[in-house]
Amino acid sequence: MLKLTVRRRACVFSIGYLAASAALIAWFAAVPEERFIVLALFLPLAVLFLIARLSLRCPVCGKNVYRRDILPPTSPAWLLTTHTLPWPEAECSRCGNDLTSD
């Protein structure tokens, strides 16, 4: 059985979500009379992706692999920046665990 690392599993979720979103957007643009169906599919997909993003954590310390500090907390702009990036980190910023290995 193929064992995916935390980072690869996170990348698969991200790529799958982007592909499904692109397909739904293309369907939304191509068939205007079925837009309510596309919206009905897109909203649960977005919720599932959010749940998947929240569940992907470092196996050692439990920190989310998508959250990281872009600016130091002492910076005045720290409160205004988003701390979640669309790609997972390769090494846990809390404990230093390598998320690309098994």
C-alpha positions as a Python dict, from the first residue, in 0.01 Angstrom:
ca = {
    (1, 'M'): (0, 0, 0),
    (2, 'L'): (127, 346, -88),
    (3, 'K'): (210, 544, 224),
    (4, 'L'): (190, 919, 182),
    (5, 'T'): (384, 1158, 397),
    (6, 'V'): (201, 1442, 568),
    (7, 'R'): (322, 1693, 310),
    (8, 'R'): (230, 1474, 13),
    (9, 'R'): (-115, 1408, 156),
    (10, 'A'): (-161, 1783, 202),
    (11, 'C'): (-49, 1845, -158),
    (12, 'V'): (-292, 1582, -288),
    (13, 'F'): (-576, 1754, -100),
    (14, 'S'): (-476, 2094, -239),
    (15, 'I'): (-439, 1977, -598),
    (16, 'G'): (-763, 1778, -583),
    (17, 'Y'): (-951, 2078, -448),
    (18, 'L'): (-808, 2306, -717),
    (19, 'A'): (-894, 2058, -993),
    (20, 'A'): (-1249, 2010, -867),
    (21, 'S'): (-1294, 2386, -829),
    (22, 'A'): (-1168, 2447, -1182),
    (23, 'A'): (-1408, 2185, -1319),
    (24, 'L'): (-1701, 2339, -1131),
    (25, 'I'): (-1611, 2690, -1248),
    (26, 'A'): (-1591, 2568, -1609),
    (27, 'W'): (-1930, 2399, -1568),
    (28, 'F'): (-2069, 2715, -1408),
    (29, 'A'): (-1958, 2921, -1710),
    (30, 'A'): (-2061, 2668, -1975),
    (31, 'V'): (-2411, 2580, -1857),
    (32, 'P'): (-2581, 2888, -1711),
    (33, 'E'): (-2916, 2718, -1650),
    (34, 'E'): (-2757, 2472, -1404),
    (35, 'R'): (-2575, 2725, -1187),
    (36, 'F'): (-2767, 2629, -873),
    (37, 'I'): (-2638, 2271, -907),
    (38, 'V'): (-2280, 2395, -933),
    (39, 'L'): (-2320, 2608, -622),
    (40, 'A'): (-2479, 2315, -440),
    (41, 'L'): (-2171, 2106, -523),
    (42, 'F'): (-1914, 2376, -458),
    (43, 'L'): (-2018, 2464, -104),
    (44, 'P'): (-1981, 2110, 41),
    (45, 'L'): (-1653, 2075, -148),
    (46, 'A'): (-1523, 2392, 16),
    (47, 'V'): (-1629, 2268, 360),
    (48, 'L'): (-1462, 1930, 304),
    (49, 'F'): (-1142, 2101, 193),
    (50, 'L'): (-1145, 2320, 504),
    (51, 'I'): (-1190, 2014, 726),
    (52, 'A'): (-906, 1836, 545),
    (53, 'R'): (-679, 2138, 588),
    (54, 'L'): (-754, 2154, 958),
    (55, 'S'): (-690, 1782, 1007),
    (56, 'L'): (-345, 1769, 847),
    (57, 'R'): (-109, 1810, 1139),
    (58, 'C'): (249, 1733, 1234),
    (59, 'P'): (261, 1379, 1375),
    (60, 'V'): (501, 1484, 1654),
    (61, 'C'): (361, 1809, 1796),
    (62, 'G'): (19, 1842, 1629),
    (63, 'K'): (78, 2180, 1459),
    (64, 'N'): (-118, 2239, 1139),
    (65, 'V'): (109, 2199, 832),
    (66, 'Y'): (-47, 2497, 652),
    (67, 'R'): (-11, 2754, 932),
    (68, 'R'): (312, 2943, 967),
    (69, 'D'): (433, 3281, 1074),
    (70, 'I'): (526, 3495, 775),
    (71, 'L'): (629, 3795, 983),
    (72, 'P'): (767, 3785, 1338),
    (73, 'P'): (510, 3854, 1612),
    (74, 'T'): (696, 4172, 1707),
    (75, 'S'): (618, 4330, 1369),
    (76, 'P'): (328, 4579, 1368),
    (77, 'A'): (192, 4419, 1049),
    (78, 'W'): (182, 4074, 1212),
    (79, 'L'): (-184, 4111, 1313),
    (80, 'L'): (-284, 4208, 957),
    (81, 'T'): (-115, 3920, 774),
    (82, 'T'): (-272, 3586, 703),
    (83, 'H'): (-88, 3303, 869),
    (84, 'T'): (-216, 3026, 644),
    (85, 'L'): (-56, 2956, 309),
    (86, 'P'): (-202, 2742, 30),
    (87, 'W'): (89, 2497, 29),
    (88, 'P'): (212, 2285, 320),
    (89, 'E'): (547, 2338, 481),
    (90, 'A'): (826, 2081, 444),
    (91, 'E'): (951, 2108, 801),
    (92, 'C'): (741, 2176, 1108),
    (93, 'S'): (816, 2525, 1233),
    (94, 'R'): (735, 2429, 1593),
    (95, 'C'): (929, 2107, 1651),
    (96, 'G'): (1149, 2082, 1339),
    (97, 'N'): (1008, 1744, 1229),
    (98, 'D'): (1067, 1663, 860),
    (99, 'L'): (721, 1634, 704),
    (100, 'T'): (853, 1500, 373),
    (101, 'S'): (979, 1170, 519),
    (102, 'D'): (784, 871, 649),
}
